């Protein structure tokens, strides 16, 4: 009996599922402060079915009839896609080609990685790039031209799936450098 009295004191209410007859009103006309987790002070959106608990702030949808504001808003996503293509596709393909060609990633040094964002004539975002690798074993004067062309074509064919517009894939045996230029 003492346990039941203690339990009644601990839980003084009898929990019942909420239904149409015992549902509290969702309005707050007096704008009284409410406890944390209760209905918001300005409950007008809740009563009209506009309040979304999962997205209480909402998503702004601003657009202008003229100007480039709409393109500027989409620019971060476009830049992110281009950088991801550059860092997750192009450069790893160059690295794989170099490792396959030379046998190890210790056989070359990353000398230059220059990227320049710009816009083309149509207003599309373009990232121009120049990557240069130094290979000590390529330095020499008596290197066969066909061997140089073979290595350059091999690297070019391995990098092609990246979708980049390559303008230069050149091996310079005087400096021992591989230069890859183009744009994404």
N, C-alpha and C positions, 0 to 999 in steps of 0.2 A: 504494500500500500504506500509506503514511504517513497519507493522508487517511482510509482505512478505520479505522486504529487510533485516530486522533483522533476520528472519529465514534463509535466504540465507547466511548471514554472519556467522551464528552459524553453519550451515551445508553446507560448501562450495562444497561438492561433492554430486553426485547423486548415491546413493547405487544401485548396480545391482548385481544379483547373478553371481558368478564366473562360467565360462564355459570354454571350450577349447580355445576360442578366447581371453579371457581376464585373463586367469590363469597366475600368475607370475611364473617365472622359480624357480625351487626348488634347484638350484645349487648355491654354494657360492665359486667360484673358488678363489677369492681374499682373502678369510678368513677374511673378514672385520667384526668388531664387529657389532652385531645386537641388537636391542632393546629387552627388556624382553618380552617373549611371542612369539617372531618371530622364524623363522627357525633356528635351531642350527648352530653354526659356521662351524662345520664339517658336512656338509649336505650330504655326500656321501651315508650314510645309508638311508637317506630319499629318494633320487632319485632312489635308487635301491629297494625300498620297504622293507627295513630291519628294519627301525626305528619304534618302537612301543611306542606311546605316553603314553600308560597306564603302560608300564614297560620299561622305558628308560634305566635302568641299565642292565637289562637282568638277566638271571638265569644261573650261571655257572654250567656246567655239566662236572665235572672232574672225571675221573675214571682211575685206574691203572690196568694193566694186572695181576700183582701179588702183594701180600701183603694184609694187613688188613685195608688199608685206606678206602675202600668202607664200611666196617662194622663200622669203627669209625665215619664216617659221619652220619650214621643212628642211632648212639648210643643215642643222645639227645632225639630223638623221642621215642625210645624204653624205655629209663629211664622214660620219661614223662608218658608213658602208664602204666608202672609198678607202679609208684607212685600214679597215678590216681586210679588204681585198689585198691591200699592199702588204700588211704585216702577217696575214694568216695564209696567203696563197703565193704571191709573187716571191717574196724574200725566201720563204721555205723551199720553193721550187729551185731557186738559184743555189741555195745551200746544198740541196740534195744532188743537183747536177755536179756541183764542185766536189762533193764527197765521192760520188760515183766515178768521176773522172780521175781524181787524184788519190783516192783510197782512204783519206782521213781528213777530218776537219782541222788537224794540226798542220796540214800542208799548205794552207793559205791564210792570209790575214785580211780582214775587212778594213779596207783603206778609206773609202768615202761612201757616204750615204746621204745624198742631197735630194730633198723633195720640195717642190714648189707648187702650192695650190694656186689655181687660176680658173678663169672661165673662158670657154671657147666662144666662137661667133654666135652660136645658138643660145648662149646663156647657160650651158651645162657646166657643172663643176668638173674640173680636170686637175689631176695631180701629176705633174711632170717629175720624173725621177732620173737620177744618175747614181748607179752603184758601181763601185770600183773595188776589185779584189787584187791583192798582191800575191803572186806565186813565185817564190824564189827559184824553183826548178825551171821556170819558163824563161828566165833570163839567159840570153845567148845570141850568137850571131849566125851560127850554122844550123838553125832549125829549119826543117823541111816545111815549105809553104803549105803542102797538102795536109800535114799533121796539124798545123795551126788552124787551117780551115775546117778540118774534121772536128777538132775540139770545140771550135766556135759554133759550128752547126749543131753539135751534140747539145751544147748548153742552150742554144736557141730553141731546139726542138723540145727540150725538157721544160722550158719556161713558157712555151706557147699556150698550154692549157689555162694559164692564169687569166687570159682574156685581156691582157695589157697590149697596148699598141707599141711594139718595140721598134725603135728607130736605129738602134746600134747595138751590136753584140760583137765586140772586137777584142782580140788578144794582141797585145803589143809585147813582143819578145825583147825589145830593147829595155823596157822598164819592168817586164814580168807582170804586166797588169791586164786584167780582164775588165772591160768597161761595158756596162749594160745601161742603155738609155731608152727612154720611152715615156709613155703617159698612160694613166688609168682614168 
